[in-house]
Amino acid sequence: MRNFLIFCCCFPFILSAAQPAVIKGKVEEPSDKTIEFFIDRAVPGENLSKQPFKLNADFEWSLSLAIGNLVHAAIGDSVFQLFIEPGDALTLSIKAEQTPFKIDFSGKGAENNNLFSDFLQQFKYDFLLENIEATILASGSVDVFESAIFDKRLKQMKLVKDFQNKNTISPGFRQFIENQISYNYFRQLLYFPVFKNQESNGLTCSPLPTVMLNELPGIQVMSESAMNSPAYREFLKTYIFYFTAETNEFKPFSDHSDLLERSFNYSLRHLSGEPFRYWLATALYQYCEQSSSETVKKLHKALTQSDPQKQYALVVEKKCQQQIIAKEPPKEKVKDEPVAKSKEKEKKSDKDKPSDQPFSLVDLKGNKVNMSSFKGKVLYVDFWASWCGPCRQQFPYAKELHKQLTPEQKKQVVFLYISIDNNEEVWKNAIQKFEIDGFHTLSPGGWGSSAAKHFGVSSIPRYMLINKKGEIADPNAKRPSAGDAVIQDILRLLKE
């Protein structure tokens, strides 16, 4: 869950309402160094442009803004931040020979930046991911960590309140700094279990104590006006990940495609507009190289449709080009069969004909399999492939499930394996190698296989439970590693 910030001197958030602002520089001690400005934007990627000035003369930079926004400035290795609003005319008095650089503010916007400078001097490290992770490690337990960040939030709020009592700051800056404080607190809290589970390759996290989330309903998750706050944007990413994990009962996602798909579905219910576009762009930017091309294409299409100006889509296209242009998996081809063999198969009963199901399955002998032939039995369906590592990890647990059933129960339960391998020989070799017990079928084509498409399988392993009537009882059944919980689900269906 790393930071993805982009600093770019170009369009603001709402182009039609853009107004000018000016940053001037008075260099008291001229230097051959250069000062470079970047406007903070909510788009992932690299720096696209900058505005440099030599510090051997006074300078003036006019920029257009729709709302107050961060401007990052760098002099050599020293970086500082400004908050600039439409109509500001801020003058920087720079003593370039001092280390660190001494900067005084005057003009419209000076009071905002005097407070911002004091705030950053005391608390800037509290907003850096590296420092947050170090605090988590030093705290050990979530209770100690929560207490530490709670105290920091109080100190940050006190500084702002004390400054406001003596000085005048704009409503826009006050809202910005309050957003920074509030969203950073909840971002850190939700990040604790994410960081603690980093050995899972970012595919899971653990639940926080409920009492720690009591304040969360009071914070606005969907907020267009907070998009100028980096803390809000980081909160947004962590929030979607944590609560997507909660909907998955904090079980590990099967892979990054599974994570993206589930997070996308969750975000559709809770986000819209700029926050939705930002979240989707950063999620694709972060995970596209680890995800299937089918998932990336699907989410990129959704991003493009919601981003007519392609502010985000173009950045994602550049990063995820390989997955976006990847060819679709080859469609299944019906092999020509000898006339005699074809006629022989025509003699099979109606239940073996594929006409009553919109997808094809073949067993180990090459015979077509119809799901209706299993009616009267409970099916525990396992979608898998020989190349799927998480699938292979579940096979030993599946063997244990067999042992927990009585001989009579085994007659009424079918462990149905549906492989989406493209190669029949590889499929059969994997069954033998991993000693997979069950009824084996193949629906070739990878993510493009007819069975995968019919059942909406976009990540594997995927498990389903089908009752005796042939109806899907649970489209996202528990994994074999859940052990007795799976058996109980099967037994409930046997009693129906």
VODREN-768110 format. One record per residue (C-alpha): residue number from 1; x, y, z. Coordinates in steps of 0.001 Angstrom, whole numbers, plus 500000, padded with zeros to 6 digits. Layout:
{pt NUM, {X, Y, Z}}
...
***
This chain:
{pt 1, {500000, 500000, 500000}}
{pt 2, {502663, 502446, 498978}}
{pt 3, {502245, 506148, 498196}}
{pt 4, {501598, 507111, 494595}}
{pt 5, {501816, 510915, 494282}}
{pt 6, {502295, 512932, 491143}}
{pt 7, {503328, 516543, 491021}}
{pt 8, {502409, 518284, 487800}}
{pt 9, {502158, 521884, 486610}}
{pt 10, {499051, 521558, 484509}}
{pt 11, {495299, 521258, 484967}}
{pt 12, {493637, 521514, 488360}}
{pt 13, {490729, 519426, 489552}}
{pt 14, {487911, 521520, 488023}}
{pt 15, {489108, 523330, 484934}}
{pt 16, {486062, 525502, 484374}}
{pt 17, {486423, 527225, 487744}}
{pt 18, {490170, 527845, 487604}}
{pt 19, {491425, 531207, 488927}}
{pt 20, {494927, 532697, 488959}}
{pt 21, {497299, 532721, 491896}}
{pt 22, {500831, 534092, 492099}}
{pt 23, {503965, 532954, 493923}}
{pt 24, {506767, 535509, 494022}}
{pt 25, {510299, 535080, 495260}}
{pt 26, {512641, 537550, 496886}}
{pt 27, {516094, 536066, 497221}}
{pt 28, {517992, 537930, 499923}}
{pt 29, {521228, 536062, 499300}}
{pt 30, {521478, 535064, 495626}}
{pt 31, {522594, 531523, 494870}}
{pt 32, {523342, 529425, 491805}}
{pt 33, {520862, 526835, 493072}}
{pt 34, {517456, 526281, 491483}}
{pt 35, {514035, 526214, 493110}}
{pt 36, {511502, 523905, 491426}}
{pt 37, {507729, 523930, 491974}}
{pt 38, {505267, 521057, 491483}}
{pt 39, {501492, 521215, 491855}}
{pt 40, {500194, 518224, 493791}}
{pt 41, {497728, 516128, 491800}}
{pt 42, {495713, 513037, 492659}}
{pt 43, {497101, 510894, 489856}}
{pt 44, {499523, 507951, 490242}}
{pt 45, {502797, 507932, 488369}}
{pt 46, {505943, 509914, 487856}}
{pt 47, {506504, 513668, 487864}}
{pt 48, {505247, 514993, 484555}}
{pt 49, {506439, 518589, 484651}}
{pt 50, {507931, 521218, 486882}}
{pt 51, {508498, 524950, 487080}}
{pt 52, {512155, 525791, 487833}}
{pt 53, {513677, 529175, 488735}}
{pt 54, {517282, 530122, 489425}}
{pt 55, {517842, 531651, 492838}}
{pt 56, {520095, 534392, 491530}}
{pt 57, {517213, 536805, 490876}}
{pt 58, {513669, 537555, 491921}}
{pt 59, {511044, 535348, 490289}}
{pt 60, {507295, 535247, 489784}}
{pt 61, {505100, 532284, 488880}}
{pt 62, {501425, 532531, 487929}}
{pt 63, {499330, 529401, 488165}}
{pt 64, {495651, 528570, 487745}}
{pt 65, {493751, 526795, 490500}}
{pt 66, {490133, 525823, 491041}}
{pt 67, {490513, 525157, 494767}}
{pt 68, {493262, 525425, 497355}}
{pt 69, {496037, 523001, 496617}}
{pt 70, {499443, 521829, 497766}}
{pt 71, {502477, 523099, 495914}}
{pt 72, {505735, 521249, 496540}}
{pt 73, {508970, 523199, 496232}}
{pt 74, {512504, 521823, 496136}}
{pt 75, {515858, 523535, 496515}}
{pt 76, {518518, 520904, 496039}}
{pt 77, {517762, 518135, 498545}}
{pt 78, {515518, 520355, 500664}}
{pt 79, {511775, 520081, 500049}}
{pt 80, {509012, 522206, 501552}}
{pt 81, {505291, 522564, 500948}}
{pt 82, {503003, 525511, 500357}}
{pt 83, {499223, 525792, 500365}}
{pt 84, {498018, 528048, 497559}}
{pt 85, {494432, 529136, 496926}}
{pt 86, {492842, 530926, 493956}}
{pt 87, {493555, 534649, 494269}}
{pt 88, {496628, 534229, 496505}}
{pt 89, {499616, 536495, 495938}}
{pt 90, {502251, 534893, 498155}}
{pt 91, {505756, 536253, 498445}}
{pt 92, {508630, 534025, 499619}}
{pt 93, {511648, 535716, 501166}}
{pt 94, {514373, 533096, 500770}}
{pt 95, {517749, 533110, 502467}}
{pt 96, {519356, 530672, 500091}}
{pt 97, {522710, 530353, 501837}}
{pt 98, {521234, 529019, 505065}}
{pt 99, {520858, 525294, 505698}}
{pt 100, {518051, 524492, 506054}}
{pt 101, {516707, 527333, 503967}}
{pt 102, {514995, 530129, 505855}}
{pt 103, {511735, 531222, 504199}}
{pt 104, {509452, 534055, 505372}}
{pt 105, {505958, 534595, 503969}}
{pt 106, {504117, 537802, 503130}}
{pt 107, {501177, 538804, 500960}}
{pt 108, {497818, 537086, 500553}}
{pt 109, {498074, 533512, 501778}}
{pt 110, {500904, 534242, 504218}}
{pt 111, {498940, 533353, 507388}}
{pt 112, {497903, 530015, 505928}}
{pt 113, {501487, 529167, 505119}}
{pt 114, {502866, 530407, 508436}}
{pt 115, {500622, 527866, 510168}}
{pt 116, {501393, 525199, 507569}}
{pt 117, {505133, 525744, 508011}}
{pt 118, {504870, 525413, 511798}}
{pt 119, {502643, 522347, 511413}}
{pt 120, {505053, 520571, 509061}}
{pt 121, {508055, 521456, 511171}}
{pt 122, {506508, 519574, 514089}}
{pt 123, {504478, 516839, 512437}}
{pt 124, {505584, 516173, 508845}}
{pt 125, {507060, 512768, 509732}}
{pt 126, {503705, 511631, 511115}}
{pt 127, {502395, 511600, 507540}}
{pt 128, {505243, 509592, 505985}}
{pt 129, {504647, 505894, 505375}}
{pt 130, {508136, 504931, 506497}}
{pt 131, {507604, 506651, 509836}}
{pt 132, {504155, 505101, 510264}}
{pt 133, {505623, 501636, 509720}}
{pt 134, {508452, 502354, 512154}}
{pt 135, {505884, 503429, 514763}}
{pt 136, {503927, 500215, 514218}}
{pt 137, {507054, 498132, 514740}}
{pt 138, {508036, 500089, 517832}}
{pt 139, {504526, 499856, 519305}}
{pt 140, {504189, 496109, 518985}}
{pt 141, {500489, 495901, 519862}}
{pt 142, {497620, 497744, 518215}}
{pt 143, {496569, 499192, 521588}}
{pt 144, {499936, 500906, 522087}}
{pt 145, {499930, 502103, 518476}}
{pt 146, {496383, 503466, 518680}}
{pt 147, {497267, 505349, 521861}}
{pt 148, {500352, 506876, 520216}}
{pt 149, {498563, 508147, 517091}}
{pt 150, {495613, 509365, 519179}}
{pt 151, {497967, 511549, 521235}}
{pt 152, {499601, 512885, 518077}}
{pt 153, {496210, 513819, 516662}}
{pt 154, {495401, 515783, 519811}}
{pt 155, {498686, 517707, 519570}}
{pt 156, {498099, 518478, 515897}}
{pt 157, {494594, 519761, 516568}}
{pt 158, {495830, 521878, 519483}}
{pt 159, {498461, 523574, 517333}}
{pt 160, {495839, 524517, 514739}}
{pt 161, {493406, 525754, 517376}}
{pt 162, {496040, 527851, 519175}}
{pt 163, {497136, 529441, 515889}}
{pt 164, {493539, 530217, 514899}}
{pt 165, {492984, 532040, 518176}}
{pt 166, {495719, 534542, 517274}}
{pt 167, {495640, 534654, 513471}}
{pt 168, {493236, 534562, 510555}}
{pt 169, {493363, 531586, 508227}}
{pt 170, {491060, 530951, 505284}}
{pt 171, {488110, 528525, 505547}}
{pt 172, {489579, 526489, 502689}}
{pt 173, {492914, 526018, 504425}}
{pt 174, {491247, 525252, 507751}}
{pt 175, {489246, 522480, 506087}}
{pt 176, {492371, 521187, 504347}}
{pt 177, {494466, 520962, 507509}}
{pt 178, {491607, 519384, 509467}}
{pt 179, {491213, 516805, 506717}}
{pt 180, {494926, 516085, 506862}}
{pt 181, {494756, 515450, 510614}}
{pt 182, {491551, 513422, 510671}}
{pt 183, {492105, 511219, 507620}}
{pt 184, {495725, 510561, 508527}}
{pt 185, {494652, 509225, 511922}}
{pt 186, {492204, 506715, 510437}}
{pt 187, {494560, 505848, 507606}}
{pt 188, {497229, 504884, 510151}}
{pt 189, {494775, 502889, 512247}}
{pt 190, {493509, 500860, 509281}}
{pt 191, {497036, 500404, 508003}}
{pt 192, {498206, 498662, 511192}}
{pt 193, {496705, 495225, 510329}}
{pt 194, {497716, 495623, 506690}}
{pt 195, {501354, 496166, 507583}}
{pt 196, {501289, 493414, 510216}}
{pt 197, {500226, 490957, 507506}}
{pt 198, {502743, 492108, 504904}}
{pt 199, {504216, 488583, 504651}}
{pt 200, {500960, 487640, 502877}}
{pt 201, {502085, 489636, 499815}}
{pt 202, {499347, 492164, 500431}}
{pt 203, {496545, 489622, 500017}}
{pt 204, {495004, 489827, 503459}}
{pt 205, {494824, 491677, 506754}}
{pt 206, {493348, 490967, 510183}}
{pt 207, {490418, 492705, 511908}}
{pt 208, {490889, 495590, 514313}}
{pt 209, {489107, 495626, 517689}}
{pt 210, {485597, 496956, 517080}}
{pt 211, {485932, 499625, 519766}}
{pt 212, {488766, 501277, 517806}}
{pt 213, {486452, 501857, 514844}}
{pt 214, {483685, 503577, 516815}}
{pt 215, {484673, 507001, 515451}}
{pt 216, {484879, 505857, 511855}}
{pt 217, {481168, 506289, 510978}}
{pt 218, {481617, 510001, 511723}}
{pt 219, {484147, 510498, 508939}}
{pt 220, {483084, 511166, 505359}}
{pt 221, {484464, 508398, 503155}}
{pt 222, {483080, 509743, 499894}}
{pt 223, {484303, 513357, 499687}}
{pt 224, {485020, 515215, 496445}}
{pt 225, {486089, 518297, 498413}}
{pt 226, {488800, 516366, 500289}}
{pt 227, {490607, 515226, 497137}}
{pt 228, {493201, 517989, 497600}}
{pt 229, {494292, 516239, 500822}}
{pt 230, {497013, 513576, 500350}}
{pt 231, {495987, 512123, 503718}}
{pt 232, {492424, 511602, 502447}}
{pt 233, {493668, 509874, 499305}}
{pt 234, {495884, 507523, 501292}}
{pt 235, {492995, 506880, 503689}}
{pt 236, {490764, 506028, 500743}}
{pt 237, {493089, 503289, 499491}}
{pt 238, {493540, 501760, 502936}}
{pt 239, {489822, 502004, 503755}}
{pt 240, {488740, 500144, 500602}}
{pt 241, {491333, 497422, 501165}}
{pt 242, {490435, 496892, 504824}}
{pt 243, {486681, 496732, 504357}}
{pt 244, {486946, 494590, 501226}}
{pt 245, {488953, 492187, 503402}}
{pt 246, {486163, 492394, 505984}}
{pt 247, {483550, 491368, 503406}}
{pt 248, {485838, 488410, 502620}}
{pt 249, {485816, 487510, 506341}}
{pt 250, {489509, 488503, 506457}}
{pt 251, {490434, 485334, 504575}}
{pt 252, {493365, 485701, 502154}}
{pt 253, {492407, 486724, 498640}}
{pt 254, {493309, 483953, 496211}}
{pt 255, {495488, 486278, 494130}}
{pt 256, {495782, 489927, 493102}}
{pt 257, {493069, 489526, 490467}}
{pt 258, {490716, 488342, 493194}}
{pt 259, {491742, 491311, 495349}}
{pt 260, {491164, 493775, 492506}}
{pt 261, {487791, 492313, 491525}}
{pt 262, {486433, 492276, 495075}}
{pt 263, {487799, 495747, 495877}}
{pt 264, {486300, 497091, 492660}}
{pt 265, {482872, 495690, 493555}}
{pt 266, {483125, 497226, 497028}}
{pt 267, {484208, 500621, 495675}}
{pt 268, {481238, 500705, 493278}}
{pt 269, {478905, 500657, 496282}}
{pt 270, {480732, 503320, 498290}}
{pt 271, {482511, 505711, 495890}}
{pt 272, {481709, 507843, 492877}}
{pt 273, {483146, 510740, 490906}}
{pt 274, {486729, 511833, 491541}}
{pt 275, {487337, 509585, 494574}}
{pt 276, {486201, 506527, 492585}}
{pt 277, {488396, 507397, 489590}}
{pt 278, {491366, 508043, 491842}}
{pt 279, {490950, 504806, 493787}}
{pt 280, {490505, 502697, 490662}}
{pt 281, {493501, 504280, 488916}}
{pt 282, {495821, 503761, 491884}}
{pt 283, {494607, 500177, 492402}}
{pt 284, {495280, 499314, 488761}}
{pt 285, {498599, 501147, 488841}}
{pt 286, {499684, 499144, 491884}}
{pt 287, {498411, 495676, 491006}}
{pt 288, {498067, 495398, 487205}}
{pt 289, {501412, 493654, 486696}}
{pt 290, {500411, 490968, 489221}}
{pt 291, {496886, 490476, 487884}}
{pt 292, {495313, 488708, 484927}}
{pt 293, {494863, 490657, 481709}}
{pt 294, {491129, 489898, 481812}}
{pt 295, {490734, 491622, 485183}}
{pt 296, {492912, 494583, 484165}}
{pt 297, {490981, 495072, 480932}}
{pt 298, {487650, 494939, 482745}}
{pt 299, {488658, 497522, 485365}}
{pt 300, {490469, 499725, 482846}}
{pt 301, {487295, 499820, 480750}}
{pt 302, {485339, 500950, 483817}}
{pt 303, {487955, 503633, 484502}}
{pt 304, {487856, 504897, 480926}}
{pt 305, {484065, 505114, 480962}}
{pt 306, {484114, 507158, 484182}}
{pt 307, {487044, 509360, 483077}}
{pt 308, {486063, 511080, 479798}}
{pt 309, {489006, 513499, 479996}}
{pt 310, {491341, 510499, 480490}}
{pt 311, {493114, 512279, 483336}}
{pt 312, {493634, 508921, 485033}}
{pt 313, {493151, 506455, 482185}}
{pt 314, {496201, 507611, 480215}}
{pt 315, {498495, 507161, 483217}}
{pt 316, {497139, 503653, 483812}}
{pt 317, {497422, 502764, 480111}}
{pt 318, {501110, 503641, 480165}}
{pt 319, {501828, 501547, 483266}}
{pt 320, {499541, 498602, 482446}}
{pt 321, {499933, 498542, 478664}}
{pt 322, {501091, 494925, 478487}}
{pt 323, {498024, 493616, 480333}}
{pt 324, {495611, 495917, 478475}}
{pt 325, {496766, 494899, 474971}}
{pt 326, {497199, 491198, 475790}}
{pt 327, {495232, 488930, 473466}}
{pt 328, {492167, 487185, 474788}}
{pt 329, {492642, 483498, 475633}}
{pt 330, {491852, 481300, 472615}}
{pt 331, {488285, 480164, 472429}}
{pt 332, {487519, 476497, 472701}}
{pt 333, {487541, 474665, 469414}}
{pt 334, {485407, 471646, 468691}}
{pt 335, {487696, 468952, 467335}}
{pt 336, {486587, 466953, 464346}}
{pt 337, {485703, 463400, 465302}}
{pt 338, {485555, 460271, 463194}}
{pt 339, {482037, 459603, 461894}}
{pt 340, {481808, 456263, 463687}}
{pt 341, {482831, 457757, 467023}}
{pt 342, {480434, 460652, 466556}}
{pt 343, {477509, 458319, 465908}}
{pt 344, {478436, 456258, 468924}}
{pt 345, {478226, 459351, 471142}}
{pt 346, {474858, 460252, 469644}}
{pt 347, {473516, 457072, 471212}}
{pt 348, {474196, 458388, 474691}}
{pt 349, {471200, 459380, 476813}}
{pt 350, {469796, 462904, 476672}}
{pt 351, {471352, 463781, 480001}}
{pt 352, {474836, 463396, 478479}}
{pt 353, {474152, 465824, 475657}}
{pt 354, {475549, 469346, 476118}}
{pt 355, {472472, 471044, 474728}}
{pt 356, {470967, 471643, 478162}}
{pt 357, {473971, 473537, 479604}}
{pt 358, {475702, 476575, 478087}}
{pt 359, {479224, 475338, 478839}}
{pt 360, {481264, 472230, 478082}}
{pt 361, {483033, 469762, 480359}}
{pt 362, {484890, 466574, 479478}}
{pt 363, {486077, 463873, 481848}}
{pt 364, {489403, 462018, 481886}}
{pt 365, {488209, 459693, 479102}}
{pt 366, {487112, 462541, 476861}}
{pt 367, {483407, 462006, 477460}}
{pt 368, {481175, 465057, 477706}}
{pt 369, {479858, 465694, 481189}}
{pt 370, {476497, 467223, 481963}}
{pt 371, {475919, 468703, 485410}}
{pt 372, {472370, 467343, 485443}}
{pt 373, {473804, 463837, 485788}}
{pt 374, {474805, 464715, 489370}}
{pt 375, {471295, 465590, 490530}}
{pt 376, {470464, 463916, 493814}}
{pt 377, {473971, 464499, 495136}}
{pt 378, {475708, 467403, 496817}}
{pt 379, {478561, 468865, 494765}}
{pt 380, {481615, 470561, 496230}}
{pt 381, {483047, 472205, 493111}}
{pt 382, {486709, 473208, 492816}}
{pt 383, {487767, 475457, 489934}}
{pt 384, {491522, 475127, 489474}}
{pt 385, {494461, 474906, 487035}}
{pt 386, {497836, 473153, 487066}}
{pt 387, {499664, 476509, 487087}}
{pt 388, {497768, 477870, 490111}}
{pt 389, {499933, 477843, 493255}}
{pt 390, {497118, 478628, 495751}}
{pt 391, {495090, 475788, 494166}}
{pt 392, {497870, 473296, 494847}}
{pt 393, {498131, 474452, 498455}}
{pt 394, {494517, 473398, 499033}}
{pt 395, {494779, 469825, 497690}}
{pt 396, {496108, 468249, 500946}}
{pt 397, {493240, 469880, 502865}}
{pt 398, {490759, 468500, 500335}}
{pt 399, {492036, 464972, 501051}}
{pt 400, {491293, 465509, 504715}}
{pt 401, {487710, 466475, 503872}}
{pt 402, {487163, 463051, 502318}}
{pt 403, {488271, 461389, 505556}}
{pt 404, {485689, 463288, 507598}}
{pt 405, {482759, 461795, 505667}}
{pt 406, {481267, 458404, 506420}}
{pt 407, {481063, 455770, 503631}}
{pt 408, {477326, 456464, 503344}}
{pt 409, {477880, 460225, 503109}}
{pt 410, {480544, 459746, 500455}}
{pt 411, {477965, 458077, 498217}}
{pt 412, {475922, 461276, 498295}}
{pt 413, {478745, 463813, 497863}}
{pt 414, {480800, 464506, 494743}}
{pt 415, {484054, 466440, 494875}}
{pt 416, {483857, 467886, 491374}}
{pt 417, {487048, 469394, 489958}}
{pt 418, {486787, 471734, 486967}}
{pt 419, {490164, 472618, 485485}}
{pt 420, {490582, 475573, 483119}}
{pt 421, {493917, 474297, 481776}}
{pt 422, {494453, 474633, 478031}}
{pt 423, {496549, 471494, 477710}}
{pt 424, {494869, 468131, 478341}}
{pt 425, {498144, 466306, 479016}}
{pt 426, {499314, 468910, 481533}}
{pt 427, {495926, 468680, 483256}}
{pt 428, {496098, 464886, 483580}}
{pt 429, {499721, 464959, 484753}}
{pt 430, {498841, 467461, 487499}}
{pt 431, {496006, 465234, 488745}}
{pt 432, {498424, 462323, 489004}}
{pt 433, {501269, 464342, 490487}}
{pt 434, {499189, 465918, 493251}}
{pt 435, {497059, 462793, 493806}}
{pt 436, {493821, 464735, 493609}}
{pt 437, {490829, 462619, 494651}}
{pt 438, {487491, 463417, 493046}}
{pt 439, {485573, 463570, 489785}}
{pt 440, {487739, 465397, 487251}}
{pt 441, {486543, 467533, 484360}}
{pt 442, {488218, 469940, 481973}}
{pt 443, {486908, 473193, 480505}}
{pt 444, {489909, 474505, 478538}}
{pt 445, {490569, 478127, 477727}}
{pt 446, {491844, 479672, 480964}}
{pt 447, {489737, 482699, 481955}}
{pt 448, {488013, 482359, 478586}}
{pt 449, {486794, 478811, 479233}}
{pt 450, {483055, 478314, 478838}}
{pt 451, {482622, 477042, 482410}}
{pt 452, {484606, 479937, 483908}}
{pt 453, {482517, 482453, 482000}}
{pt 454, {479230, 480749, 482854}}
{pt 455, {479936, 480704, 486595}}
{pt 456, {481656, 484117, 486657}}
{pt 457, {485002, 482705, 487749}}
{pt 458, {487649, 485445, 487536}}
{pt 459, {490124, 484040, 490055}}
{pt 460, {491130, 480605, 491290}}
{pt 461, {490901, 478596, 493383}}
{pt 462, {487161, 479126, 493509}}
{pt 463, {484755, 476820, 495306}}
{pt 464, {481006, 476316, 495002}}
{pt 465, {478397, 474176, 496711}}
{pt 466, {475507, 472764, 494647}}
{pt 467, {472553, 471111, 496341}}
{pt 468, {470775, 467870, 495417}}
{pt 469, {468403, 469740, 493103}}
{pt 470, {471304, 470997, 491027}}
{pt 471, {470958, 474536, 492379}}
{pt 472, {473938, 476654, 493437}}
{pt 473, {473692, 476848, 497224}}
{pt 474, {476883, 478851, 497745}}
{pt 475, {478709, 480451, 494768}}
{pt 476, {481703, 481322, 496986}}
{pt 477, {482037, 478327, 499265}}
{pt 478, {484739, 478009, 501914}}
{pt 479, {488142, 476637, 500975}}
{pt 480, {489139, 473067, 501955}}
{pt 481, {491548, 474574, 504492}}
{pt 482, {488494, 475740, 506453}}
{pt 483, {488175, 472057, 507447}}
{pt 484, {485174, 471249, 509624}}
{pt 485, {483344, 474411, 508530}}
{pt 486, {483217, 473023, 504969}}
{pt 487, {481983, 469644, 506191}}
{pt 488, {479196, 471294, 508164}}
{pt 489, {478068, 473184, 505059}}
{pt 490, {478015, 469909, 503091}}
{pt 491, {476114, 468052, 505805}}
{pt 492, {473461, 470780, 505944}}
{pt 493, {472843, 470294, 502229}}
{pt 494, {472650, 466509, 502663}}
{pt 495, {469798, 466954, 505150}}
{pt 496, {467733, 469123, 502799}}
***
